[in-house]
């Protein structure tokens, strides 16, 4: 862990820090956005599961805040055009999620919004539920994608990657992730961006 902590501390002294702060402020700004913007971000996270973030970003930019109004054919054609492998499933998940297009109102009332998302939004597991919540301003959930897990493995924070990422394994690894964040005196949303940058040389969302 020491090597990883030092690497992140060095990044905090570089221009990357300002870029990460800017991205975190964008997440924070979602508290002032409406249900349509929140639902668009939910659809982005549905699209990101088992795919590249860049692909989901392209689709989201094209559709904007209209995920809840375009018809099924229009959504499918956009997803397919952007070369998403699972365009049929993703279209179906988005159409099914539209019954929760008032997602901001729902999430604000939930005591455990991540659990609600996993139980009610088809296509979201704990990783993408955490991803969505991080992107709308929740700071203390880990997004345990392959980049983060690989970095934790390389730094011997994990002995091995779990074969199945069920709730028990996710919570267990998330606790280790939280320990790194505490060591650096930062929240998990910020740590995720630094660790993702280390593995990809990118700051996305």
C-alpha positions as CSV (number, residue, x, y, z in Angstrom):
1,X,0.0,0.0,0.0
2,X,2.9,2.4,0.8
3,X,4.0,2.6,-2.8
4,X,0.5,3.3,-4.0
5,X,0.0,6.0,-1.4
6,X,3.2,7.7,-2.3
7,X,2.3,7.6,-6.0
8,X,-1.1,9.3,-5.3
9,X,0.6,11.9,-3.0
10,X,2.9,12.7,-5.9
11,X,0.0,13.1,-8.3
12,X,-1.6,15.5,-5.8
13,X,1.3,17.8,-6.3
14,X,0.8,17.7,-10.1
15,X,-1.6,19.3,-12.5
16,X,-3.7,16.2,-12.3
17,X,-5.0,17.4,-8.9
18,X,-6.9,20.3,-10.5
19,X,-8.4,18.1,-13.2
20,X,-9.7,15.7,-10.5
21,X,-11.1,18.5,-8.4
22,X,-12.9,19.9,-11.5
23,X,-14.4,16.4,-12.1
24,X,-15.5,16.1,-8.4
25,X,-17.2,19.5,-8.6
26,X,-19.1,18.3,-11.7
27,X,-20.4,15.4,-9.7
28,X,-21.3,17.7,-6.8
29,X,-23.3,19.9,-9.2
30,X,-25.8,17.1,-9.7
31,X,-27.6,18.1,-6.6
32,X,-29.0,21.1,-8.5
33,X,-30.0,19.1,-11.6
34,X,-33.4,17.6,-12.4
35,X,-34.8,14.1,-12.8
36,X,-34.0,14.1,-16.5
37,X,-30.3,14.7,-15.9
38,X,-30.2,12.1,-13.2
39,X,-31.9,9.5,-15.4
40,X,-29.5,10.2,-18.2
41,X,-26.6,9.5,-15.8
42,X,-28.3,6.3,-14.7
43,X,-28.5,5.2,-18.3
44,X,-24.9,6.1,-18.8
45,X,-24.0,3.7,-16.0
46,X,-26.3,1.0,-17.4
47,X,-24.4,1.4,-20.7
48,X,-20.9,1.3,-19.0
49,X,-21.4,-2.1,-17.3
50,X,-19.4,-4.6,-19.3
51,X,-18.3,-2.0,-21.8
52,X,-15.9,0.9,-22.2
53,X,-16.7,4.2,-20.5
54,X,-15.8,6.0,-23.7
55,X,-18.5,4.2,-25.6
56,X,-21.1,5.0,-23.0
57,X,-20.0,8.7,-23.0
58,X,-20.5,8.9,-26.8
59,X,-24.0,7.4,-26.5
60,X,-24.9,9.7,-23.7
61,X,-23.7,12.8,-25.5
62,X,-25.8,11.9,-28.5
63,X,-29.0,11.2,-26.6
64,X,-28.5,13.8,-23.9
65,X,-31.3,14.0,-21.4
66,X,-33.8,12.3,-23.7
67,X,-33.4,8.7,-22.6
68,X,-36.8,8.8,-21.1
69,X,-38.6,10.1,-24.2
70,X,-36.9,8.5,-27.3
71,X,-38.6,5.3,-28.5
72,X,-37.0,1.9,-28.2
73,X,-35.9,1.8,-31.8
74,X,-34.2,5.2,-31.6
75,X,-32.3,4.2,-28.4
76,X,-31.3,0.9,-29.9
77,X,-30.0,2.4,-33.1
78,X,-27.9,5.0,-31.2
79,X,-26.4,2.3,-29.0
80,X,-25.7,0.0,-32.0
81,X,-24.3,2.8,-34.1
82,X,-21.7,3.5,-31.4
83,X,-20.6,-0.1,-31.6
84,X,-21.8,-1.2,-28.2
85,X,-21.6,-5.0,-28.1
86,X,-24.8,-5.5,-26.0
87,X,-27.1,-3.1,-27.7
88,X,-30.2,-5.4,-27.4
89,X,-29.8,-5.9,-23.6
90,X,-28.8,-2.3,-22.9
91,X,-31.8,-1.0,-24.8
92,X,-34.1,-3.3,-22.9
93,X,-32.6,-2.3,-19.5
94,X,-33.0,1.4,-20.3
95,X,-36.6,0.9,-21.4
96,X,-37.4,-1.1,-18.2
97,X,-35.7,1.6,-16.1
98,X,-38.0,4.3,-17.4
99,X,-40.6,3.4,-14.9
100,X,-38.1,5.1,-12.5
101,X,-37.5,8.2,-14.6
102,X,-38.1,10.2,-11.5
103,X,-34.9,8.7,-10.1
104,X,-33.7,11.8,-8.2
105,X,-36.9,11.9,-6.2
106,X,-36.6,8.2,-5.4
107,X,-32.9,8.2,-4.5
108,X,-33.3,11.2,-2.2
109,X,-35.8,9.3,-0.1
110,X,-33.8,6.1,0.1
111,X,-31.8,5.3,3.3
112,X,-29.7,2.8,1.3
113,X,-29.8,4.0,-2.3
114,X,-27.2,1.6,-3.6
115,X,-29.1,-1.4,-2.3
116,X,-32.3,0.0,-3.9
117,X,-30.5,0.4,-7.3
118,X,-29.1,-3.1,-7.2
119,X,-32.6,-4.5,-6.4
120,X,-34.6,-2.4,-8.8
121,X,-32.5,-1.4,-11.8
122,X,-31.8,-4.3,-14.1
123,X,-28.3,-4.2,-15.5
124,X,-26.8,-2.6,-12.4
125,X,-24.6,-4.5,-9.8
126,X,-22.8,-3.0,-6.9
127,X,-20.1,-1.5,-9.1
128,X,-22.3,0.4,-11.4
129,X,-24.8,1.3,-8.7
130,X,-21.8,2.9,-6.9
131,X,-20.7,4.5,-10.1
132,X,-24.0,6.2,-10.6
133,X,-24.1,7.4,-7.0
134,X,-20.6,8.7,-7.2
135,X,-21.4,10.6,-10.4
136,X,-24.4,12.3,-8.8
137,X,-22.4,13.5,-5.8
138,X,-22.1,10.6,-3.3
139,X,-18.5,10.5,-2.1
140,X,-18.0,7.3,0.0
141,X,-18.7,4.3,-2.2
142,X,-16.0,2.3,-4.1
143,X,-16.3,1.6,-7.9
144,X,-14.5,-1.7,-8.0
145,X,-13.9,-2.1,-11.7
146,X,-11.1,-4.2,-13.2
147,X,-8.6,-1.3,-13.2
148,X,-9.1,-0.6,-9.5
149,X,-9.0,-4.3,-8.6
150,X,-5.8,-4.9,-10.7
151,X,-4.1,-1.9,-9.0
152,X,-5.0,-3.2,-5.6
153,X,-3.7,-6.6,-6.6
154,X,-0.4,-5.2,-7.9
155,X,0.1,-3.4,-4.7
156,X,-0.7,-6.5,-2.6
157,X,-3.7,-4.9,-1.1
158,X,-5.6,-7.9,-2.5
159,X,-4.2,-11.4,-2.5
160,X,-6.4,-12.4,-5.5
161,X,-9.4,-11.1,-7.4
162,X,-12.6,-12.8,-6.4
163,X,-14.0,-15.2,-9.0
164,X,-17.5,-13.9,-8.2
165,X,-18.1,-10.3,-7.2
166,X,-21.1,-10.9,-5.0
167,X,-22.3,-8.5,-2.3
168,X,-20.1,-10.1,0.4
169,X,-16.9,-9.9,-1.7
170,X,-17.7,-6.4,-2.8
171,X,-18.2,-5.0,0.7
172,X,-15.1,-6.8,1.9
173,X,-12.9,-5.2,-0.8
174,X,-14.6,-1.9,-0.4
175,X,-13.5,-1.8,3.2
176,X,-9.8,-2.2,2.0
177,X,-10.4,0.6,-0.5
178,X,-11.8,2.8,2.3
179,X,-8.7,2.1,4.3
180,X,-6.5,3.5,1.5
181,X,-8.8,6.6,1.3
182,X,-8.5,7.1,5.0
183,X,-4.8,6.8,4.9
184,X,-4.7,9.6,2.3
185,X,-7.3,11.7,4.1
186,X,-9.6,11.7,1.1
187,X,-13.0,10.3,0.3
188,X,-13.5,7.3,-1.9
189,X,-14.8,9.3,-4.9
190,X,-11.5,11.2,-5.1
191,X,-9.4,8.1,-4.6
192,X,-11.1,6.3,-7.4
193,X,-10.2,9.1,-9.9
194,X,-6.6,9.0,-8.8
195,X,-6.3,5.2,-9.0
196,X,-8.2,5.1,-12.4
197,X,-5.8,7.7,-13.7
198,X,-2.8,5.6,-12.6
199,X,-4.1,2.6,-14.6
200,X,-5.5,4.4,-17.7
201,X,-3.8,7.8,-17.8
202,X,-7.4,9.2,-18.2
203,X,-9.9,11.1,-16.0
204,X,-13.3,10.3,-17.3
205,X,-16.4,9.8,-15.1
